């Protein structure tokens, strides 16, 4: 069990993208936290979000419909949290897309780049994250410590890019990282209780990574439960000094 002792007793949490492999694992682990107040698990599909909540087997977990590509959907979800819980202490945004089986796939060459793929990748992996922050940070401005954790990827690091390719995913994750860093700067002025970080979960055995797992070194493909536990351990160790950081699943800092 992770120790989230930097959050207050009865803390409220939101996992965005909880219907995916990593998001569902995070939701399952958070649901077991004895100090949890209320947990919202969001997804675009109400039935899928409901299944995640049902698997938690506790009324502290509530499903929430949120499509991160539609601002009105995000705004409505935030309004519901405000009405029911009043405030948030932890927001983990796991929403992401890498491929969809209908034209979106990592590019191997510049000839493979398309406007359609760029738009879809940025709408989910970058724009969605900052719009969720726009509507939820107001719920996190209070007297207690709060954490906004955007699940990013090492592949979004510009300095670490030595392989090339994967133009859309790399660039969208880099944009997401810049949004996170900029939010952190503003929180340092307007909401000093909020710690904003970008987190890299490692390569996790989910449908997002499935087509590309053949190249993963032995021992470096993590189960969703393992990745979720590592991320919550990192979150539980955050202090105000970590605001604006890009951290790996083991707590190591990643160059931007």
N, C-alpha and C positions, 0 to 999 in steps of 0.2 A: 504494500500500500504506500502510495506517495504521501509525503508530508507537505501540506500546503499551509504551514504555520505562519506564513507571511500574510495570509488572508484571515479575516475575522471569523469568529464562530457564527454559524448561520449564513455563510457567504452564498451569494446567488451567482450562477454561472450560465453561460450560453455557449453551446458548441454549434457553430455554423458549418453546414455540410456534414451533419451527423449521420447521414444515410450512406456515406462512403465508408470504405474499410477502416481508415484511420480515425475518422470522426466517430464511428460507432464504437470503436475500442476506447476512445477517450471518454465517450459518454458512459460506457459501462464501468470504467474505473472511477469516474467522478461520482457516479450513483452510489458507490460503496463508501464514499468519504463520510465519516461519522459527523463531521462538522458542516456538512452541506445543508443549506437552507432549501433552495429551489434550483433545479437545473432545467433549462430549456434546450431542446434538441431540434434543430431546424433542418429542413430539406425542402426542395421544390415540390415534392409530392407528399400530400397529407398522409396517405396510407403508409408510405415508407417511413416517414417521421414517427407515425403512430406505432409502427412495429419496433422501432428503436426504443421508444418510451416503454412499451409493453414488456420488452425484454429486461428492462431494469427492475421490474416488479416492485416498484415503490411509487406512491403518489407524489413524491418530491420531484419526479421527472415528468415534464410536460412537453408534448410535441408542439412544434411551431412551423407554420408554412412560411418559407422565405426563399424567394428567387433572387439571387444576388445580381442578376442582370436586369432587374426591374426595380427602380428606386421606390415606386409606390409600395411594392411588396415589402421592402426593407423598412420603410417608414411605418407601415401598418404593424409589422412584427415588433418594432421598438415600442410603439404605442401600447401594444398589449402587455409587454413586459413592464412598462411604466405603471400601467393600471393595476397589474396583479402583484408585482414584486417591489416596485418603487425604485430599485437600484440594482446595479450589477457590480460584482467584484472581480469576475473573471470572464473574459471573452476570448475564445479560441476559434479562429476562422480557418477552417480546413477546406473551404470550397476551392476546387481547382479542376482544370481539364488539360489533358495532354493529347488525347486522341479520342475520336468518337465513332470510328468505323464508317463515317460518311464524308470523308474528304479531309478531315483534320488529322494530321499526323506530323511527327517531327521531321523537319526538312533536312535532307542530306546535302543539298547544293542550293546555291542562290536561285537557280531556275525553278526550284520547287516552291518558292514563296508566293502566296496568293493573298490578295486583300481580304478575302473571306476568312481565311485561317487567322490572319493577323487580328481582325476584328473580334472573332470569337474568343481567341486566346486572351486578348487584352480585356475584354468585357468580363470574363470570369476571373482570371488570375490577377488582374490589377485593379480595374475600375470597381469591381464588386467589393474588394477589400476596403478600399477607401470610402465607398458609399456606406458600407456597414458601420465603419468608424464614425462617419458624419452623423448618423442617426443614433448611435449607441453610446458615444462618448459622454453625452449629457447625462446618461444613467450612471456613469462611472465617476462623476465629479461629486465627491462627498468626502467625509473625513477619514474613511478607512483606506488602506492600501488596495489598489485595484491593478489588474494586469490585462493588457490587450496584447494577445499573442497571435501574430499572423504566421501561419504555417507556410514557409517559403521553401527554397531548395538551394543547395550549394551551387547548382547549375546557373542560378541567377547572379552569382558573383562575377563581376567583370574582370577583376584581377585574377581570379582562379581559372578563367576560360583559356585552356590550352588546346582544346580539341575542335572547337568550332561546331558548325551545324546547329540544328535545333533552334533556328532563328527565333521563331515565335515564342516558344516556351522560355528560352533564355531571356529574351527582351522583356516579356511580360513579367517574369519573376524579378528582373532587375528594376522594372517600374514599380512593382509592388514593394520592393525593398526601399526604394526612394520615398514612396508614400509613407511607409512605416517610420522611416527616419525623420521625415518632415513632421509627421504627427507627434513624434516624440519630442521634437524641439518645441512645438506649440504647447504640448502638455507640460513641459518644463516651465512655461510661463503662466498657463491658465489652469492647469489641473495637476499640481505637483504630486498628488497622491497616485497618479496613474503611471505605470511602467509599460512602455510600448516596446515590443521586441519582435524581431523576425526569427523564426525557428526552423532549423533543418532537421527533419525526422530520420534521416538516413533512408536508404532504399528499403521500402516496406512492401511486403507481399500483398498487394492489392490489385484490383483490375487496372488501375492507372499505370502501374509498372509492369504488368504481366507480359506484354509483348517484348520487353527489353531486359528480362531477368537473366538471359543466357550469358550476358557479359558481366554479371555481378560476381566479384570475387567470393570465394568460399568463406562463409561466416559473416558476410556483409549484407545478406538479405534477411531483414528482420520481420518477425510476425507483427501484425498490427498491435497486439497487446503489449509486446515488448517496446515498440516505438512509443506507444501512448504512455507507458509507465516512465520511460526516459524523459519524454517531454514534460510530464507533470513534475518529475524530480527537478528538472531545470527551472520550471516555473516557480516551484516552491522555494527555490534558493535565490530568487531575484530580489534585489534591493534597488533603491532609487539610483544607485550608481550604474545600474545596468540599463537604464532607460536609453533607448536608441541603439541597442546592440543587435548584432546578427550572430546567433549562437547555434551550434550543432547539438545533436541529441545527447552528447556526452558533456555539454557545457563549454566546449571549446569555442573560441571566437573565430568567426569566418571573415576574411577580408571582403569588403564591399565590392 
